[in-house]
Amino acid sequence: MQGGTKGIMRKTVHLCLSSHDEVMYRNEADLNMGFNCLALAVLETESRLLAEAFMTTHNHKLLQTDNAKEVVTRDRYAYTRYFNAKYYRKGNLGERVCFSSVVDGMHHTVTALNYVLRQGLHHGLAATPFGYPHCSVNSMFRKDFCREEPTMYLLSEKRHIYLPHHKSLPLQYRMLPNGLILRADILDTAYVEELHMSPRNFLFQMNRITDEKIASEQTEENDLPPVTLETIEQGVPVFNVKDALVNELGRVNKSLLTDLELCHIVDDYYLPRLLKENEPLTIYRLSESKRADLGNLIWQEAAQWKTAARSFSGSTNPFKGRKTDRAQIRRCLAI
């Protein structure tokens, strides 16, 4: 669906908000709310959303707008308020500055779209872009790929539960039973599909291996620097291009825990044992020193339980033989 007012000259802008030392989305509900906050910011500023992807530590948006700063302000404020209230946290969420860059030209725009839509693949979370659910890739060419439209939507009187405080969603926009605003209603899929020309070319682009030709196509188009993995991920402090290129081959390492999985273990397995009964189950109720102690405990027990099915207390092994590392533990505990 295309939003906004006709006649407004908009720039195509890539935005990336990152928080490399703290997980911004701890579960599926947070990821859904993250998109909902963005969707409302897009509608309120009469912008056009082309593509987005939400990772646990950052998010990417490609949109056409005449006021990118206002989109960022509305989106960030709404989500931070939700996150802080839910987890009893204080302060700003994410890096102080949201990275932004202007994209101009068909090849530049298509390349930026492709990198945003392939976030799940490049970060090693899915064997194909279509396997990662928290982005807009599966909203494109739905009829051609025989993707059925949802048949169940949330009743209007319940939608406020899944929206930022004091926000409402116009009735013409649908919401799924899990509280996620239907991406297809917000995205300008028609424009993205027109740029890709055909479902066949879209599939080619989603499976394309990054090479020098992608940059040369953009260089021939105009004098702007080409869009690359490095420039798209410039707003993400910790990003390894070599790993992303390996991940393009679709070889997902299933032995590694994802951030969502580790956050689930922390919030549902460890916190009930550390916090008092009826106390909110959030890491932010623990002091930083206690979070550090919990991090050491998780590191030790993850190593002990690599092969064991149960712990010494008889409880089920929450790691199920999966691996973690100290960097992941630190960001999932915000230490």
C-alpha positions as CSV (number, residue, x, y, z in Angstrom):
1,M,0.0,0.0,0.0
2,Q,1.3,3.5,-0.8
3,G,0.9,6.2,1.8
4,G,1.4,9.9,1.9
5,T,0.3,13.0,0.0
6,K,0.7,13.3,-3.7
7,G,3.1,16.0,-5.0
8,I,5.5,15.9,-2.1
9,M,9.2,15.6,-3.2
10,R,10.7,12.8,-1.0
11,K,14.2,11.6,-0.8
12,T,14.9,7.9,-0.5
13,V,16.7,7.4,2.8
14,H,18.3,4.4,4.5
15,L,18.1,4.6,8.3
16,C,19.9,2.3,10.8
17,L,19.4,2.5,14.5
18,S,21.8,0.3,16.4
19,S,22.6,-0.7,20.0
20,H,25.7,-2.9,19.8
21,D,26.1,-3.4,23.6
22,E,22.4,-4.1,24.5
23,V,19.6,-6.1,23.0
24,M,16.8,-3.9,21.8
25,Y,14.3,-6.6,21.1
26,R,14.2,-9.5,23.6
27,N,11.3,-11.5,22.2
28,E,8.8,-11.8,19.3
29,A,6.5,-9.3,21.0
30,D,9.2,-6.7,21.1
31,L,10.0,-7.2,17.4
32,N,6.3,-6.8,16.5
33,M,6.1,-3.6,18.6
34,G,9.3,-2.4,16.9
35,F,7.6,-2.6,13.5
36,N,4.3,-1.2,14.8
37,C,6.2,1.9,16.1
38,L,7.9,2.4,12.7
39,A,4.6,1.9,10.9
40,L,2.8,4.6,12.9
41,A,5.8,7.0,12.4
42,V,5.6,6.4,8.6
43,L,1.9,7.1,8.6
44,E,2.1,10.1,10.8
45,T,4.8,11.7,8.6
46,E,3.1,10.7,5.3
47,S,6.2,8.8,4.3
48,R,6.5,5.7,2.1
49,L,8.1,2.6,3.6
50,L,9.9,0.5,1.0
51,A,11.7,-2.1,3.1
52,E,12.6,-2.8,6.7
53,A,14.4,-5.5,8.8
54,F,14.5,-5.8,12.6
55,M,17.4,-7.6,14.2
56,T,17.9,-7.9,18.0
57,T,20.5,-5.2,18.2
58,H,19.5,-2.9,15.3
59,N,17.0,-2.2,12.6
60,H,17.2,-1.0,9.0
61,K,14.6,1.1,7.2
62,L,14.5,2.2,3.6
63,L,11.9,4.8,3.0
64,Q,10.9,7.8,0.9
65,T,10.3,10.9,3.1
66,D,10.7,14.6,3.3
67,N,11.5,14.5,7.0
68,A,13.6,11.5,8.0
69,K,14.5,13.1,11.3
70,E,10.8,13.3,12.3
71,V,10.3,9.6,11.4
72,V,13.3,8.6,13.6
73,T,12.2,10.8,16.5
74,R,8.6,9.4,16.5
75,D,9.7,5.8,16.0
76,R,12.4,5.9,18.5
77,Y,10.5,7.7,21.2
78,A,7.5,5.4,21.0
79,Y,9.5,2.2,21.1
80,T,11.9,3.4,23.9
81,R,8.9,4.3,26.0
82,Y,7.4,0.9,25.5
83,F,10.7,-1.0,26.2
84,N,11.5,1.0,29.3
85,A,8.0,0.6,30.8
86,K,7.9,-3.2,30.0
87,Y,11.4,-3.9,31.4
88,Y,11.6,-1.3,34.2
89,R,14.5,0.3,32.4
90,K,15.5,4.0,32.2
91,G,17.3,6.2,29.7
92,N,17.8,6.3,25.9
93,L,17.7,3.0,23.9
94,G,20.2,2.6,21.1
95,E,23.1,4.7,19.9
96,R,22.9,8.4,20.3
97,V,22.8,9.0,16.6
98,C,20.7,7.1,14.1
99,F,22.8,6.4,11.0
100,S,21.3,7.8,7.8
101,S,22.2,8.0,4.1
102,V,20.5,9.2,1.0
103,V,20.0,6.7,-1.9
104,D,19.5,8.0,-5.4
105,G,19.2,6.0,-8.7
106,M,17.5,2.8,-9.7
107,H,20.6,0.5,-9.2
108,H,21.5,2.2,-5.9
109,T,17.9,1.8,-4.7
110,V,17.6,-1.8,-5.7
111,T,20.9,-2.6,-4.1
112,A,19.9,-0.9,-0.8
113,L,16.5,-2.8,-0.9
114,N,18.3,-6.1,-1.5
115,Y,20.7,-5.6,1.4
116,V,17.9,-4.6,3.8
117,L,15.6,-7.5,2.7
118,R,18.5,-10.0,3.1
119,Q,19.4,-9.1,6.7
120,G,18.4,-12.5,8.0
121,L,20.7,-14.2,5.5
122,H,23.7,-11.9,6.0
123,H,23.5,-12.2,9.8
124,G,23.4,-16.0,9.5
125,L,19.9,-16.4,10.9
126,A,18.3,-18.1,7.9
127,A,19.4,-20.1,4.9
128,T,17.5,-17.8,2.5
129,P,16.1,-14.3,3.0
130,F,12.6,-15.7,3.0
131,G,13.4,-17.8,6.1
132,Y,13.7,-14.7,8.3
133,P,10.3,-13.4,9.5
134,H,11.1,-10.1,11.0
135,C,11.5,-8.1,7.7
136,S,9.5,-7.2,4.7
137,V,10.9,-9.7,2.2
138,N,7.9,-12.0,2.3
139,S,5.5,-9.1,1.6
140,M,6.8,-8.8,-2.0
141,F,5.2,-10.6,-5.0
142,R,2.9,-12.5,-2.7
143,K,0.5,-13.6,-5.4
144,D,3.3,-14.8,-7.7
145,F,4.8,-16.8,-4.9
146,C,1.4,-18.2,-3.9
147,R,1.5,-16.8,-0.4
148,E,-2.0,-16.7,1.0
149,E,-3.4,-13.6,2.6
150,P,-4.2,-14.0,6.4
151,T,-7.8,-14.7,7.1
152,M,-7.9,-13.7,10.8
153,Y,-7.4,-10.2,12.1
154,L,-7.5,-8.6,15.5
155,L,-10.7,-6.8,16.5
156,S,-10.4,-3.1,16.6
157,E,-11.2,-2.8,20.4
158,K,-8.2,-5.0,21.2
159,R,-5.6,-3.3,18.9
160,H,-4.5,-0.7,21.5
161,I,-2.8,-3.5,23.5
162,Y,-0.2,-3.8,20.8
163,L,0.3,-0.2,20.0
164,P,2.5,2.5,21.7
165,H,0.9,4.4,24.5
166,H,-1.8,6.9,23.4
167,K,-1.4,5.8,19.7
168,S,-4.2,4.5,17.5
169,L,-4.2,2.8,14.1
170,P,-6.6,3.9,11.4
171,L,-9.3,1.2,10.8
172,Q,-8.2,0.5,7.1
173,Y,-4.9,-0.9,8.4
174,R,-5.1,-4.5,9.6
175,M,-3.5,-6.2,12.6
176,L,-2.7,-9.9,12.9
177,P,-3.8,-11.9,16.0
178,N,-0.3,-11.7,17.4
179,G,-0.5,-7.9,17.4
180,L,1.6,-7.2,14.4
181,I,0.3,-4.6,11.9
182,L,0.1,-6.3,8.6
183,R,3.3,-5.3,6.8
184,A,1.6,-5.4,3.3
185,D,-0.7,-2.6,4.4
186,I,2.2,-0.3,5.3
187,L,4.8,-1.1,2.7
188,D,4.8,0.4,-0.8
189,T,5.1,-3.1,-2.3
190,A,4.0,-1.9,-5.7
191,Y,6.9,0.4,-6.0
192,V,9.4,-2.2,-4.9
193,E,8.0,-4.8,-7.3
194,E,8.2,-2.3,-10.1
195,L,11.9,-1.7,-9.4
196,H,12.5,-5.4,-9.5
197,M,10.5,-5.8,-12.7
198,S,9.5,-9.4,-12.2
199,P,9.2,-12.2,-9.6
200,R,12.0,-14.0,-11.4
201,N,14.4,-11.1,-11.1
202,F,13.4,-10.6,-7.5
203,L,14.3,-14.2,-6.7
204,F,17.6,-13.7,-8.6
205,Q,18.4,-10.6,-6.5
206,M,17.5,-12.4,-3.2
207,N,19.9,-15.2,-4.1
208,R,22.6,-13.1,-5.8
209,I,26.1,-13.4,-4.6
210,T,27.7,-10.1,-3.8
211,D,30.4,-9.2,-6.4
212,E,32.1,-6.3,-8.1
213,K,29.4,-6.0,-10.7
214,I,26.9,-4.8,-8.2
215,A,29.1,-1.8,-7.4
216,S,30.0,-1.1,-11.0
217,E,26.3,-1.0,-12.0
218,Q,25.9,1.8,-9.5
219,T,29.1,3.6,-10.5
220,E,27.9,3.8,-14.1
221,E,24.5,5.2,-13.0
222,N,25.7,8.4,-11.1
223,D,28.5,9.9,-9.1
224,L,27.2,8.8,-5.7
225,P,29.2,6.2,-3.8
226,P,27.9,2.7,-4.5
227,V,25.7,1.0,-1.8
228,T,27.6,-1.9,-0.3
229,L,27.4,-4.2,2.6
230,E,29.9,-1.9,4.4
231,T,27.8,1.2,3.8
232,I,24.5,-0.4,4.7
233,E,25.9,-1.8,8.0
234,Q,27.9,1.4,8.7
235,G,25.5,2.2,11.6
236,V,26.2,-1.2,13.2
237,P,29.4,-1.0,15.3
238,V,30.0,-4.8,15.3
239,F,29.7,-6.2,11.8
240,N,32.0,-8.6,9.9
241,V,31.6,-8.3,6.1
242,K,33.6,-11.6,5.5
243,D,31.1,-13.5,7.7
244,A,28.2,-11.9,5.9
245,L,29.6,-13.0,2.5
246,V,30.0,-16.6,3.9
247,N,26.4,-16.5,5.2
248,E,25.2,-15.6,1.7
249,L,25.9,-19.2,0.8
250,G,23.1,-20.1,3.2
251,R,25.0,-22.4,5.6
252,V,23.3,-21.6,8.8
253,N,25.2,-22.7,11.9
254,K,22.4,-24.3,13.9
255,S,24.7,-25.0,16.9
256,L,24.7,-21.4,17.9
257,L,22.0,-19.8,20.0
258,T,20.3,-16.7,18.6
259,D,20.0,-13.6,20.8
260,L,16.2,-14.3,21.0
261,E,16.9,-17.8,22.3
262,L,19.4,-16.7,24.9
263,C,17.1,-13.8,26.0
264,H,14.3,-16.4,26.4
265,I,16.6,-18.6,28.6
266,V,17.6,-15.6,30.7
267,D,14.1,-14.2,31.2
268,D,12.2,-17.5,31.6
269,Y,14.8,-19.8,33.2
270,Y,17.3,-17.8,35.3
271,L,15.4,-14.7,36.4
272,P,12.6,-16.6,38.2
273,R,15.4,-18.2,40.3
274,L,17.1,-14.8,41.1
275,L,14.2,-12.4,41.7
276,K,11.7,-12.5,44.4
277,E,8.2,-13.8,43.9
278,N,5.9,-11.3,42.2
279,E,8.9,-9.2,41.2
280,P,9.0,-8.2,37.5
281,L,11.1,-10.7,35.6
282,T,13.5,-8.3,33.9
283,I,17.3,-8.1,34.0
284,Y,17.0,-4.4,34.8
285,R,15.8,-5.3,38.3
286,L,19.3,-6.7,38.9
287,S,22.3,-4.4,39.6
288,E,25.0,-4.4,37.0
289,S,27.3,-6.4,39.3
290,K,24.6,-9.1,39.7
291,R,24.0,-9.1,36.0
292,A,27.8,-9.7,35.6
293,D,27.6,-12.6,38.1
294,L,24.7,-14.0,36.1
295,G,26.7,-13.7,33.0
296,N,29.5,-15.8,34.5
297,L,27.0,-18.4,35.7
298,I,25.5,-18.7,32.2
299,W,28.9,-19.0,30.6
300,Q,29.9,-21.8,33.1
301,E,26.6,-23.7,32.9
302,A,26.4,-23.4,29.1
303,A,29.9,-25.1,29.0
304,Q,28.8,-27.8,31.5
305,W,25.6,-28.6,29.7
306,K,27.0,-29.0,26.2
307,T,26.3,-32.7,26.4
308,A,24.2,-33.1,29.5
309,A,20.4,-33.4,29.1
310,R,19.8,-32.2,32.7
311,S,21.5,-30.1,35.3
312,F,22.7,-31.2,38.7
313,S,19.4,-30.1,40.1
314,G,17.4,-32.2,37.7
315,S,16.1,-29.4,35.7
316,T,16.0,-29.6,31.9
317,N,19.0,-28.3,30.1
318,P,17.8,-24.9,28.7
319,F,20.7,-24.7,26.2
320,K,19.9,-28.0,24.5
321,G,23.5,-28.5,23.4
322,R,23.7,-25.0,21.7
323,K,26.6,-22.7,22.1
324,T,26.9,-19.0,23.2
325,D,29.8,-16.6,23.6
326,R,30.7,-13.9,26.0
327,A,29.8,-11.1,23.7
328,Q,26.3,-12.5,23.2
329,I,25.8,-12.9,27.0
330,R,26.9,-9.4,27.6
331,R,24.5,-7.8,25.2
332,C,21.6,-10.0,26.3
333,L,22.3,-8.9,29.9
334,A,23.1,-5.3,29.0
335,I,26.5,-5.3,30.7
